[in-house]
Amino acid sequence: MADIITCFDFITTRSGHIFKLSNPQPYYGMIYDIAWSLSMQCRFCGHTKYFYSVAEHCYRMSLEVPKAYALAALLHDASEAFISDIPKPVKELSQEIKELEDNISRMIMEHFNISHIDYDLLHSWDLKMFATELRDLLDFDGQISYQAIDNYIIEPVSQQRSMRDYLDRFFELRR
């Protein structure tokens, strides 16, 4: 019989792994849980015209950055597999959430041997993707200071396809 769990410092992943938030540790098969979770989460709190997953966002970004940063770009939102895609304005309200996200991100990057990350470059590409997503996926008519990617149109794919693309890209970059 399984032990009764009395604290709420964990999540249970798709594979059944118990992931402790206070002490995030890598585990065998973690990339599959990351791909599954990110492919199930819609960007912009689900306010897009079509389903558009975090996995697809990361996959697309990994194709646009210089090759040396592609794996970091693919995994740049991987922590959201464990804490969800929290909108930036909400994250800015809580130092604890930002620290938790940073701890999980650091663990993931270390686990996949990604070091010397140019966070400024990743952030600039994330903002370009954000602007492109606003243009193509939301009925946004406001002004933003970021430039969308020219000659690039986002046509979202299904959850299953975004998961497959994410995993295929991961294994391609790990060769």
N, C-alpha and C positions, 0 to 999 in steps of 0.2 A: 504494500500500500504506500502511496506517495506521501511525503511529508506535507503537513499543512503549512502553508506559507502565510505568515502573519504581518509582514511588512509590505509596503508598496514602493520599494526602491528598485523596481525592475519592470521590464516588459517581457512578454513572451513573443518570440519571433515566429514567423511563418513556419520555420523548420522545427519549432518547439524549443529552441534555445532560450534559456533564462538569461537575459541581458541586464546586468546590474548597472544602473545609472550612476551610482556613487563610485563605482570602480569599473569603468568600461574596459573589457578585455577582448582581444581578438579571439576568434574561434574558427574551427574548420567549417567551411561552407558559408562564411559570413557574406561573401560577395553575392551569393544567391538570395539571401535574405534582403540585402541592400537593393538588389535589382527588383525583387518582387515588390517591396514596400514602395520604392520610388516610382515604380510603374503604376501603382494603385493610387498615388496621390496627385491630385490635380493642382496645377499652379494657380496662383492668385485666389486662393481660398475657394476654387471652383467657379469663379465669376467669369470664366472664359466663354466664348461663343460655342466652343467645342471642347471635349475632353482633351487636355494637353498635360501630360504627366511630367513630374519632376525628372523622371528617368529620361524622357525625350529631350527635355531642356539640357540636361547634362551631356547626353549623347551628341546633340547638335553643337553644343559649345566645344566639345572635344574635337570635332571636325574642323572648327574654325581657328582655333589657337595654333601657334607654332607647334610642330610635332613634339618638341622636347617637353611641352606642357600639356600634352593631350591627356595623359593618364590623370594628372592632377585636376584637369578640367572635368574629366568624367566623374571623378570622385569628390569634387568640390562641395557638393550638397549631400554627400553620403550620410552625414550625421543625422539628416532628416529622416532616415529610415528608422531611427530610434527615438527621435523627439518630435517628428512630424514637421511639415513645412509651415513654420510659423512666419507670418508676414513680418517684414522688417520693422514697420512701425510698432508692432507688438513687442518684438525682441528688444527694441530700444527702451522699452519700459522696465526691463528686468535685467540687472547685471547677472543674476544667478542663471538665467536662461542662456545668456551669452557665454558665460563661463562653462556651463554644461555642454553647450554646442562646441565650444573650442576644445574641451577635453576629449570629446568623442571624435571630433575631426582629427586632432593630433594623433590619437590612437590609431585611427584608420590609415592615415597617411604613413605613419611609422610601420604599421603592419604590412603595407604594400610597398615598402621601401621607397617612398617618395620623400625626398629631402630637397633642400635648396629651392623651395617654392617661391616664385616671384608673385607674391600676393597682390601687388599692385597691377601686374599684367592680368592675372586671373580676374581681379575685380573689374578692370576696364572691359574685359570681354563679357563678363557677367552683365554689366550695364548695357553693353551693345545688344546682347541677347534680350535683356529686359525691354529695351526700347523697341526692338523688332517684334517681340511678343505683344507689347501694348498695341502696336500698329496692326498686327495681323490677327490677333485673337480676342481683343476687347473692343468695344465701341468707345474707344478713348478719343476725345476730341480736345484734350488739354495740351499744354505745352510742357515739354520736359527738356532738360539740358543735355540729354544723351542722344547720340546719333544712332539710328537704326542701321542695320547692315544693308547696304545697297544691293540691288539685284538678288535678293534673298527673300523668298516667301515661305512662310511656315504653313504647311498643310499637315495638321496633326494626324498621327497614326493611332491605332488601337492600343489598349493596355498590353495585350499580348505581344504585339509587334514592338512596342517601346521596350518591354523587358528583354525580348530577344535581341534587339539592336544594342541595348546596353551591355548585355553579356557578351555578345559577339565582339563588340568594340573593346571590352575589357581584355578578352583573351587575345585579340589581335595585338593590342598594345603591350601585353605581357610576354609576347614571343621574344 
